[in-house]
Amino acid sequence: MPLPYLLPATSAFIQRPPRMLIGGDWVEAADGQTMPLHNPATGEVLCVVPRATPEDVDRAVLAARQAFDDSAWSRTRPRERQNLLWKLADLIQRDAELLAQLECLNNGKSATVAQVMDVQLAIDFLRYMAGWATKIEASSVDVSLPLMPGDQFHSFIRREAVGVVGAIVAWNFPLLLACWKLGPALATGCTVVLKPADETPLTALKLAELVLEAGYPEGVFNVVTGTGITAGSALTHNPLVDKLTFTGSTAVGKQIGKIAMDSMTRVTLELGGKSPTIVMADADLKTAAAGAASAIFFNQGQVCCAGSRLYVQRKHFDNVVADISDIANAMKLGNGLDPSVEMGPLISARQQERVYNYIEMGRESGATIACGGEQFGPGFFVKPTVIVDVDQQHSLVQEEIFGPVLVAIPFDDEADALRMANDSPYGLGASIWSNDLAAVHRMIPRIKSGSVWVNCHSALDPALPFGGYKMSGVGREMGYAAIEHYTELKSVLIKL
């Protein structure tokens, strides 16, 4: 897709000098090093960004520390924090098309979908969190203190901002995930150092511009670009960081969790998933097939809660698989700047190879490729794939592939479906497709996952906490639960 499809502002942004935001200043890396970003649809170099050093990260954390401790930000009132978040959301709405195009160029996803989904959800989430800024409260308590029976006391509990937040986000929803961290942090009065994914920092850098334009003080929001092994590690180990929040793979999340425990840094981790989609015999089968296809093929399957395991009651299994395969075969793949494209490329050549290797593993083990199973270029494309004749214990079923690959297995009854749905190290999301509400309500409490959707999948709302059981993470994003994760409780007792 040629560059004339881009807004002039989009072209100008990707052509600007490589800079990142530290303490209100746009700066190069301390050693001047940069790293290339690639357009996943073409494989070509898109632009370069700074490759932050540990020194750069330390400067960013110190700027955030000073902004939290010493600047006017530490004295802002709830109404001011609310209004600033509203202003930021308005600016994102103003630049929605630009942000969507940056997301498409940097990530590969459809620009049209990014604008109506990723960008709009970010706007809605920031506006939701803005409302919480004026509603953070704790309580007063009547205490007994039996060892001091003759004295009077006034006792209350405060909820205070946790402090400096180190945020590290994944590459599949770069802008939205950044706002999931930024919203509750700014609503509660924290400051932030954001380390975007190595591959997808462009919308984070644009977000930093908008934060400054909204009027936030210098140092409240800082963005350092670079590699996880250098910049991410430096942020994770910095002793001035009060809270770490990470969205990404379970393997990296476990490492960050261990480091956080060594220093008792507060931590939330939103990690991997292998979410089941359960189609009961009484479901509207055409609707369920369309929903199951969307659950796995949306965003090229690069979704932590993607419905990557399909369980269908045996008597309808072949028909549902055939319908999903028809949907997959009809999907148009290509450059996400084309509004008619339904699926873009994977994020990188490495991810393309990883996903294709899983498909090949299935072939070699005797599984049947019902549709797809091919990769192509230029760019990093894998066709939407459905695999059947796979054992429940196979790596295709137990491991997160993070691509457009659906593994389908039949089941006999409700107990069988629940057993297989829960037979996973992950527990992020699950969906049930059924019109039998009695069965649905029996199943919901028995499914071990942080979200259960009925007759839909991956339907997220700012008011609903999002996170996982088991290897899918610790803590929750969104809802009031997020406010709790960005604050500390302080008990106060005054002897009168």
C-alpha positions as MATLAB code, in Angstrom:
seq = 'MPLPYLLPATSAFIQRPPRMLIGGDWVEAADGQTMPLHNPATGEVLCVVPRATPEDVDRAVLAARQAFDDSAWSRTRPRERQNLLWKLADLIQRDAELLAQLECLNNGKSATVAQVMDVQLAIDFLRYMAGWATKIEASSVDVSLPLMPGDQFHSFIRREAVGVVGAIVAWNFPLLLACWKLGPALATGCTVVLKPADETPLTALKLAELVLEAGYPEGVFNVVTGTGITAGSALTHNPLVDKLTFTGSTAVGKQIGKIAMDSMTRVTLELGGKSPTIVMADADLKTAAAGAASAIFFNQGQVCCAGSRLYVQRKHFDNVVADISDIANAMKLGNGLDPSVEMGPLISARQQERVYNYIEMGRESGATIACGGEQFGPGFFVKPTVIVDVDQQHSLVQEEIFGPVLVAIPFDDEADALRMANDSPYGLGASIWSNDLAAVHRMIPRIKSGSVWVNCHSALDPALPFGGYKMSGVGREMGYAAIEHYTELKSVLIKL';
ca = [
       0.000    0.000    0.000;
       1.685    3.283   -1.078;
       2.277    6.156    1.304;
      -0.400    8.458   -0.275;
      -2.889    6.558    1.883;
      -1.278    8.190    4.922;
      -2.230   11.475    6.521;
       0.501   14.101    6.086;
       0.759   14.208    9.887;
       1.412   10.453    9.989;
       4.200   10.718    7.425;
       5.703   13.666    9.289;
       5.653   11.781   12.580;
       7.528    8.741   11.309;
      10.100   10.978    9.603;
      10.915   13.058   12.671;
      14.305   12.707   14.421;
      14.503    9.761   16.857;
      13.676   11.119   20.298;
      12.051    9.884   23.533;
      10.494   11.841   26.395;
      12.373   12.198   29.682;
      11.357   14.832   32.207;
       9.624   17.019   29.654;
      12.500   16.957   27.149;
      12.706   15.108   23.843;
      16.098   13.439   23.921;
      18.299   10.950   22.110;
      19.721    7.907   23.861;
      22.704    8.780   26.028;
      25.073    7.019   23.638;
      23.227    8.142   20.495;
      22.264    4.602   19.490;
      19.033    3.901   17.602;
      17.131    0.804   16.536;
      14.981    0.206   13.442;
      11.247   -0.395   13.384;
       9.740   -2.505   10.611;
       6.434   -2.318    8.807;
       5.012   -5.846    9.282;
       3.021   -5.610    6.043;
       6.142   -5.123    3.906;
       9.097   -6.111    6.074;
      10.697   -2.769    5.241;
      12.283   -0.415    7.782;
       9.698    2.166    8.794;
      11.851    4.489   10.904;
      14.302    4.431   13.804;
      13.865    5.259   17.503;
      16.336    5.705   20.374;
      17.807    2.574   21.909;
      17.674    3.631   25.556;
      20.558    2.819   27.879;
      20.274    2.044   31.602;
      21.441    5.621   32.178;
      18.456    6.916   30.163;
      16.059    4.792   32.171;
      17.555    5.986   35.454;
      17.125    9.603   34.304;
      13.489    8.951   33.430;
      12.790    7.303   36.787;
      14.494   10.162   38.625;
      12.352   12.663   36.684;
       9.232   10.720   37.675;
      10.435   10.527   41.281;
      10.990   14.274   41.461;
       7.641   14.978   39.826;
       5.898   12.780   42.382;
       7.750   14.077   45.433;
       8.490   17.706   44.701;
       6.527   19.186   41.781;
       3.088   20.742   41.606;
       1.785   17.325   40.516;
       2.097   16.004   44.063;
      -0.314   18.723   45.198;
      -2.917   18.451   42.443;
      -6.474   18.028   43.604;
      -8.778   15.270   42.370;
     -10.759   17.631   40.142;
      -7.566   18.761   38.407;
      -6.491   15.167   37.773;
      -9.949   14.398   36.425;
      -9.929   17.378   34.054;
      -6.442   16.609   32.756;
      -7.476   13.040   31.921;
     -10.537   14.351   30.112;
      -8.303   16.744   28.165;
      -5.964   13.907   27.229;
      -8.894   11.774   26.058;
     -10.152   14.682   23.939;
      -6.745   15.070   22.303;
      -6.613   11.349   21.504;
     -10.049   11.649   19.943;
      -8.859   14.617   17.872;
      -5.889   12.603   16.574;
      -7.693    9.257   16.340;
      -7.003    8.683   12.651;
      -3.324    9.551   13.033;
      -2.948    7.197   15.997;
      -4.739    4.423   14.119;
      -2.426    4.801   11.126;
       0.645    4.735   13.364;
      -0.693    1.578   14.989;
      -1.250    0.011   11.575;
       2.205    0.894   10.269;
       3.993   -0.208   13.421;
       1.889   -3.236   14.376;
       0.289   -4.432   11.114;
      -3.325   -4.325   12.278;
      -6.128   -2.768   10.263;
      -6.109    1.020   10.581;
      -9.905    1.048   10.293;
     -10.293   -1.466   13.111;
      -7.632    0.280   15.199;
      -9.543    3.551   15.012;
     -12.928    2.126   16.021;
     -11.536   -0.391   18.521;
      -8.084    0.334   19.937;
      -8.224    4.125   19.871;
     -11.872    4.398   20.894;
     -11.414    1.950   23.764;
      -8.415    3.984   24.946;
     -10.540    7.144   24.909;
     -13.400    5.451   26.761;
     -11.029    3.998   29.342;
      -9.324    7.322   30.108;
     -12.694    9.018   30.497;
     -13.848    6.235   32.802;
     -10.703    6.554   34.921;
     -11.075   10.336   35.004;
     -14.296    9.828   36.940;
     -12.509    7.793   39.607;
     -10.079   10.633   40.366;
     -12.779   12.414   42.391;
     -14.169    9.267   44.006;
     -11.153    7.703   45.693;
     -12.103    7.214   49.313;
     -11.376    5.111   52.359;
     -13.150    5.195   55.735;
     -13.159    6.176   59.365;
     -13.086    3.465   62.024;
     -14.195    3.251   65.660;
     -11.372    1.434   67.428;
     -11.488   -0.489   70.708;
      -7.879   -0.625   71.964;
      -8.630   -2.624   75.163;
      -5.253   -1.796   76.725;
      -6.172    1.924   76.735;
      -9.762    1.850   78.058;
      -9.862    5.408   79.382;
      -8.654    7.180   76.263;
     -10.484    8.558   73.237;
      -9.304    8.177   69.657;
     -10.006    9.347   66.174;
      -9.030    6.739   63.569;
      -9.291    6.710   59.814;
      -7.854    5.036   56.723;
      -6.287    6.906   53.819;
      -5.828    5.694   50.262;
      -2.706    7.281   48.762;
      -0.982    7.127   45.372;
       1.618    4.360   45.298;
       4.270    6.628   43.729;
       6.447    6.049   40.662;
       5.052    3.441   38.270;
       7.245    1.505   35.860;
       5.000    0.292   33.045;
       6.036   -2.220   30.387;
       3.544   -3.121   27.674;
       3.224   -5.666   24.872;
       3.151   -5.101   21.119;
      -0.312   -6.413   20.269;
      -2.336   -3.366   21.467;
       0.372   -0.735   22.026;
      -1.789    2.358   22.564;
      -4.612    0.675   24.465;
      -2.290   -1.152   26.849;
      -0.362    2.063   27.532;
      -3.625    3.797   28.436;
      -4.618    0.886   30.683;
      -1.510    1.709   32.731;
      -1.593    5.469   32.369;
      -5.264    6.021   33.249;
      -5.324    4.735   36.847;
      -1.801    6.019   37.481;
      -2.726    9.599   36.574;
      -6.151    9.386   38.222;
      -4.571    8.471   41.560;
      -1.684   10.956   41.316;
       1.177    8.621   40.426;
       3.912    9.346   37.912;
       4.897    6.980   35.114;
       7.865    5.707   33.157;
       6.542    3.761   30.175;
       8.699    1.274   28.319;
       6.741    0.271   25.182;
       7.437   -3.005   23.411;
      10.645   -3.085   21.397;
       8.697   -3.430   18.146;
       5.863   -0.915   18.664;
       6.779    2.369   20.389;
       5.260    4.853   17.918;
       1.852    5.410   19.502;
       3.484    5.637   22.944;
       5.668    8.460   21.657;
       2.648   10.205   20.148;
       0.788    9.681   23.427;
       3.678   11.410   25.209;
       3.233   14.435   22.933;
      -0.444   14.574   23.810;
       0.259   14.279   27.554;
       2.454   17.373   27.340;
      -0.126   19.178   25.210;
      -2.811   18.370   27.768;
      -0.802   20.307   30.366;
       0.699   17.624   32.599;
       3.811   18.806   34.473;
       7.224   17.689   33.278;
       8.248   14.280   34.551;
       4.740   13.007   35.214;
       4.883   10.847   32.083;
       8.123    9.617   30.544;
       8.659    7.245   27.603;
      11.880    5.311   27.058;
      12.232    3.265   23.882;
      14.623    0.387   23.494;
      14.996   -3.304   24.131;
      13.466   -5.257   26.955;
      16.787   -6.829   27.843;
      18.382   -3.396   28.444;
      15.757   -0.695   29.026;
      13.089   -3.011   30.415;
      15.549   -4.674   32.771;
      16.858   -1.327   34.013;
      13.322   -0.147   34.748;
      12.454   -3.379   36.534;
      15.539   -3.186   38.770;
      15.403    0.551   39.587;
      14.991    1.036   43.366;
      13.103    4.337   42.910;
      10.181    2.550   41.217;
       7.318    1.902   43.647;
       5.162   -0.250   41.373;
       5.754   -2.363   38.284;
       2.945   -3.148   35.877;
       3.568   -5.472   32.964;
       1.533   -6.837   30.081;
       3.209   -9.519   28.006;
       4.307  -13.118   27.988;
       4.085  -15.356   31.024;
       7.802  -16.167   30.801;
       8.859  -12.517   31.044;
       6.148  -11.762   33.601;
       7.493  -14.456   35.925;
      10.958  -12.882   35.734;
       9.571   -9.437   36.537;
       7.515  -10.862   39.402;
      10.595  -12.450   40.968;
      12.579   -9.222   40.692;
       9.688   -7.275   42.222;
       9.505   -9.675   45.155;
      13.212   -9.256   45.863;
      12.670   -5.534   46.460;
       9.019   -5.796   47.603;
       8.007   -3.537   44.719;
       4.261   -3.599   44.141;
       3.458   -5.499   40.956;
       0.599   -6.386   38.613;
       1.066   -8.818   35.735;
      -1.349   -9.360   32.836;
       0.105  -12.352   31.035;
      -0.624  -15.074   28.501;
      -3.707  -17.104   27.799;
      -5.087  -20.128   25.998;
      -8.760  -19.319   26.263;
     -11.436  -21.932   25.566;
     -14.500  -21.319   23.417;
     -17.228  -23.811   24.378;
     -20.106  -24.406   21.963;
     -22.989  -26.287   23.538;
     -25.459  -28.341   21.502;
     -28.316  -25.868   22.036;
     -26.360  -22.836   20.799;
     -27.209  -20.893   17.663;
     -24.517  -22.702   15.691;
     -24.046  -20.173   12.891;
     -23.688  -17.370   15.419;
     -21.333  -19.472   17.511;
     -19.165  -20.294   14.486;
     -18.914  -16.626   13.532;
     -18.136  -15.726   17.140;
     -15.499  -18.428   17.462;
     -13.849  -17.268   14.236;
     -13.742  -13.684   15.491;
     -12.440  -14.860   18.869;
      -9.308  -16.342   17.289;
      -8.748  -14.390   14.067;
      -9.266  -10.849   15.406;
      -5.961   -8.959   15.479;
      -4.335  -11.912   13.685;
      -4.840  -14.033   16.811;
      -2.366  -11.814   18.651;
      -4.693  -11.362   21.625;
      -3.899  -12.626   25.112;
      -7.485  -13.840   25.612;
      -7.994  -15.086   22.052;
     -10.316  -18.074   21.825;
      -7.561  -20.392   20.633;
      -9.134  -23.642   21.936;
     -12.520  -24.591   20.487;
     -14.656  -27.252   22.160;
     -17.866  -28.226   20.355;
     -20.454  -30.784   21.448;
     -19.668  -33.837   19.339;
     -22.823  -34.095   17.226;
     -22.270  -30.568   15.848;
     -18.478  -30.609   15.725;
     -17.965  -31.168   11.999;
     -20.548  -28.557   10.982;
     -19.135  -25.856   13.257;
     -15.564  -26.545   12.143;
     -16.674  -26.408    8.503;
     -18.413  -23.057    9.052;
     -15.361  -21.560   10.763;
     -13.127  -22.871    7.978;
     -15.392  -21.232    5.388;
     -15.097  -17.924    7.242;
     -11.315  -18.276    7.445;
     -10.945  -19.132    3.769;
     -12.998  -16.081    2.770;
     -10.998  -13.566    4.806;
      -9.022  -10.968    2.868;
      -5.417  -10.659    4.039;
      -3.188   -7.698    3.266;
      -1.917   -4.283    4.308;
      -3.992   -2.838    7.130;
      -4.083    0.570    5.449;
      -6.561   -0.965    2.989;
      -9.991   -0.674    4.680;
     -11.231   -3.814    2.917;
      -8.545   -5.995    4.524;
      -9.850   -8.275    7.286;
      -6.535   -9.639    8.577;
      -3.106   -8.075    8.553;
       0.346   -9.532    9.092;
       1.884  -10.815   12.288;
       4.158   -8.442   14.146;
       7.529   -9.765   12.937;
       9.382  -12.396   10.958;
      10.239  -14.093   14.242;
       6.575  -14.329   15.226;
       5.634  -15.550   11.761;
       8.210  -18.322   12.040;
       7.078  -19.209   15.568;
       3.418  -19.533   14.580;
       4.210  -21.490   11.431;
       6.423  -23.859   13.407;
       3.420  -24.755   15.584;
       1.398  -25.530   12.465;
       4.206  -27.730   11.170;
       4.380  -29.453   14.566;
       0.717  -30.310   14.164;
       1.245  -31.733   10.693;
       4.173  -33.843   11.851;
       2.155  -35.284   14.742;
      -0.699  -36.371   12.470;
      -3.144  -33.527   13.088;
      -5.453  -32.456   10.266;
      -5.235  -28.904    8.878;
      -8.869  -28.104    8.156;
      -7.977  -24.793    6.518;
      -5.046  -22.418    6.179;
      -1.694  -23.639    7.398;
       0.361  -21.468    5.042;
       2.637  -18.471    5.384;
       3.536  -15.894    2.745;
       5.157  -12.531    2.098;
       6.298   -9.882    1.513;
       5.503   -9.047    5.081;
       4.820  -11.497    7.887;
       1.567  -13.245    6.967;
       0.095  -16.542    8.156;
      -3.262  -17.640    6.790;
      -6.051  -18.198    9.334;
      -5.738  -21.842   10.317;
      -8.010  -24.449   11.917;
      -6.500  -27.713   13.188;
      -8.411  -30.837   14.243;
      -7.535  -34.389   15.334;
      -5.333  -33.116   18.157;
      -4.941  -34.635   21.608;
      -5.789  -32.450   24.598;
      -2.225  -32.777   25.914;
      -0.565  -31.719   22.659;
       1.538  -28.537   22.685;
      -0.927  -26.999   20.228;
      -3.575  -27.202   22.945;
      -1.478  -26.455   26.012;
       0.843  -23.669   24.792;
       0.066  -20.111   23.730;
       0.701  -19.745   19.993;
      -0.316  -16.072   19.700;
      -1.353  -16.238   16.090;
      -4.372  -17.079   13.903;
      -4.365  -20.774   14.775;
      -7.473  -22.469   16.200;
      -7.340  -25.981   17.654;
     -10.760  -27.698   17.697;
     -11.741  -30.708   19.820;
     -15.173  -32.346   20.307;
     -16.700  -33.054   23.718;
     -19.509  -35.301   24.884;
     -21.190  -33.530   27.803;
     -20.966  -30.535   30.131;
     -18.562  -32.223   32.530;
     -16.292  -33.190   29.637;
     -16.259  -29.604   28.338;
     -15.412  -28.172   31.767;
     -12.650  -30.696   32.338;
     -10.921  -29.826   29.065;
     -11.532  -26.086   29.393;
      -9.790  -26.075   32.792;
      -7.007  -28.411   31.661;
      -4.591  -25.572   30.921;
      -1.858  -23.679   32.776;
      -3.667  -20.470   31.800;
      -6.875  -18.883   33.000;
      -7.444  -15.506   31.362;
     -10.752  -15.780   29.523;
     -13.386  -18.240   28.321;
     -16.625  -18.098   26.394;
     -19.744  -20.264   26.495;
     -22.107  -20.360   23.539;
     -25.501  -21.569   24.729;
     -29.112  -20.504   25.161;
     -29.603  -22.720   28.221;
     -29.171  -20.232   31.070;
     -29.358  -22.937   33.708;
     -26.395  -24.726   32.129;
     -24.531  -21.449   31.663;
     -24.925  -20.532   35.334;
     -23.766  -23.987   36.374;
     -20.664  -23.661   34.238;
     -19.573  -20.086   35.006;
     -18.350  -20.688   38.604;
     -16.582  -23.882   37.547;
     -14.482  -22.264   34.803;
     -11.113  -21.147   36.155;
     -10.574  -17.870   34.349;
     -10.675  -14.161   35.097;
     -13.414  -13.458   32.539;
     -16.268  -15.575   31.230;
     -18.253  -14.325   28.252;
     -21.573  -15.824   27.194;
     -22.497  -15.749   23.488;
     -19.626  -13.347   22.830;
     -15.849  -13.337   23.325;
     -13.205  -10.765   24.347;
     -15.889   -8.163   25.062;
     -14.113   -5.664   27.327;
     -15.555   -2.698   29.203;
     -13.681   -0.156   31.367;
     -15.917   -0.979   34.341;
     -15.118   -4.707   34.314;
     -11.826   -5.871   35.885;
      -9.617   -7.802   33.477;
      -6.910  -10.280   34.438;
      -6.290  -13.938   34.936;
      -6.084  -17.000   37.107;
      -3.059  -19.323   37.250;
      -0.259  -18.478   34.778;
      -2.312  -15.679   33.265;
      -1.175  -13.175   35.840;
      -1.539  -11.333   39.112;
      -3.891   -8.404   39.719;
      -6.448   -6.750   37.457;
      -6.632   -4.020   34.854;
      -9.709   -1.777   34.524;
     -12.572   -1.195   36.907;
     -12.108    0.049   40.472;
      -9.701   -2.852   40.965;
      -7.139   -0.873   38.943;
      -7.439    2.076   41.342;
      -6.711   -0.282   44.226;
      -3.546   -1.518   42.495;
      -2.189    2.036   42.089;
      -2.750    3.066   45.697;
      -1.589    2.146   49.189;
      -3.691    2.044   52.353;
      -2.515    3.990   55.385;
      -4.094    3.554   58.831;
      -4.115    6.655   61.039;
      -4.804    6.664   64.809;
      -4.989    9.925   66.755;
      -5.141    9.906   70.565;
      -7.356   12.791   71.615;
];
